[in-house]
Amino acid sequence: MRAAARVPGLEFVGADELEPDGLDRNPALYLMIPDGRALTQMANLWRDYAAGRELPYGFAPWRDLFQQMKDLRAWGPQDRLTPEDAAVLAEQRADARGRVRLEIELVFRAVRGAEAEVSGLLAERGGTVISTSRIDGARYHALLADVPLAEVQAILARGYEGLIASEAVMHIRPQSAVHLTVVEPDDAQPPPVAGNPTGDPIVAVFDAVPLAGHPRLAGRLSVEDPFDLERRSVGPRIHGTAMASAVLHGDLQASSPPLDRRVHFVNVMYAPAPIDDVERFPDRLPADLFHAAVARMKTGPDATAPHVIVINASLGDSNKPFAGRMSGWARVIDYLSYAYGVLFVISAGNHGAELETIDVDVIAFENLSPAERAKVALRASGSAMAYRRVLAPAESMNALTVGALHGDAGGPTPQAALTFDVWADTGLCTVSSALGPGHAGAVKPDILAPGGRHHVRLSPRGQGHALTPLRNAGAFGGVLVAVPPEQRVARPDAVGKSIGTSVASALTTGLAARAHEALEAVYEDFLDIPAAYRAVLMKALLVHSARWTAARDLIVETLGPADNRLHVRQKDNVRRYLGFGAIDGDVVLDCTSDRATLWSVGRLGSDQAHTVSIPIPAAMAGRATPHEVCVTVAWMAPPRIGAPRYRGVQIKIVEPHDAAALLAVSADGLQPDYNQAHNGTVVHRRWEGARAAAFGENATFDVVVQRQVDDFADLTPYAVATTVKMAGVNDIYAQVRDRLAVRPRVPVVGT
């Protein structure tokens, strides 16, 4: 990047947000080329350099750039099909007609000729267009098509004939294959549901057709079926039922009251066969379904759910783990988030592949202590880190991506032979939870929420052994949810256990709804705040409660690097597993007498800054007691597809050095690096200290929130959440409240 900056006029796509990633197996950068003549000149220069010939006088900056490169070429077949997509496509099986279904994304053009061109080429090659989608705001234009096996082989060859050679084609990718976690029936009998929901939904769930008449869902869902999937869903309605239950009730083992409001449910998948537990999309692209559903919910006089500000999508495309190139589905979600002012809460995805152990057989593993077993499993996971990335659309820039914390509200369960709870009490994510980072090095997953205890089985594999995450893991732990009745559990109020990022995402969405309901209850004019501002406020509040767990030390000790001077690399490993940390629902929903949380919303223009002044309670003065300040800012950025800056708006928290000195705090080392934390659309920072602070009356801790210079004219809504805390000092909340002009009508929970 430094070499490129010295070449006049050279501009990489996404240049301002690139971050080195040692796990990137196929690093590539894309240049903005003004015309064919410039490309020819560059190619000639490269050939001269590669052949060892001296470059002309004045071209030293080009020489310095070429020294950092392996190759330079025009966009072509190698870029239309990535190595990762090629590996998936090579494993795809043809249907009975000898065809494979593909997603073909077109070069987005104002003149709509690309679709006709590619459709004609498909027909010539024996293919068929199933559906199309064009979403101008996301610069997304794609086809879902059935392609003969012979054409698939030509695509895999990446030669210069057929679809792969068409200049109208941007990407060729495998069809989306959504991985849905298994829900295991359970004999538990949770308490009956009380009360009836009131008010319009502010939360929606996009999922497979649910069993809306289940006793725990009846009267609590407003179900919308825009794609006519209800009548086609003749198989078990498992996933949608479970996710709706988790949003409405949380973990049924915790016996929490249900949401006060109904939840809006949009059918986007269905179970096509009575004996098949695979729920699938209809014959449309996922991005197209989401766009149509959001537009129908939010626009026009006939909008079906105009008050919705949070959308849960516990769905992940197992065919598209993130490998540096954003999926069209994620880009469309970024556009919808910004255009409609809604927060998508998305599951990070799950990986059920085996983890290979090194020099550890069954007997040796059984003889290890629990702590050593955890390290063996973590080393196995770390060696496969590059292959366990978040699944599309979890790389979305604007979405809140949720990983699964290894834990639930249930108690210990009997263990089967060769079955282990390897990460029990470690604070790690589940062994199957997908790992970050996201686009442009953003922290992904953003947060962890309880996703059940995912057990593994140790078994021989070839010359070694492997840890296999259990498919029926709900038999040993998990989050308790509603499920359709079956033969073994025939009662109507059937329940089961779910494990993974899907249920973790649903629990997070339910927490967002509870936070919204709490704010409605204590601020009479809360609903007067525009919907887009409340959406980013929910985003900020959820991340605000996140904190790295004790797993941080385990990750650093096991995966390194051991040299503490390489702390940025250490933190990079930690954030891949933990994101900003595990969330705490109590912090989201309550203040305590020794902790006060403040929130505000506003809007910023380009190169504009706001100062957030946090009242410092007098009770903190002169006490050599551990204390902290935490600030979180969230926003939705307009996506700029194909532009040098995909993230159209960046907001930063300026490190408050003077204010930190005033309160005797410094940046907490147990969090992502400052630069890593600023790569997405939510920033979460903590400052801590234990020395006594000296400050005068009415002192404030001032934090500057600044929007960077950009070319986007509109003001950007943002939200800030701030907490001050001194454990055991019971005057903190009251003193902060008394300094504020706006006072909530809220009881304080005692410490």
Disulfide bonds with the S-S distance in Angstrom:
none
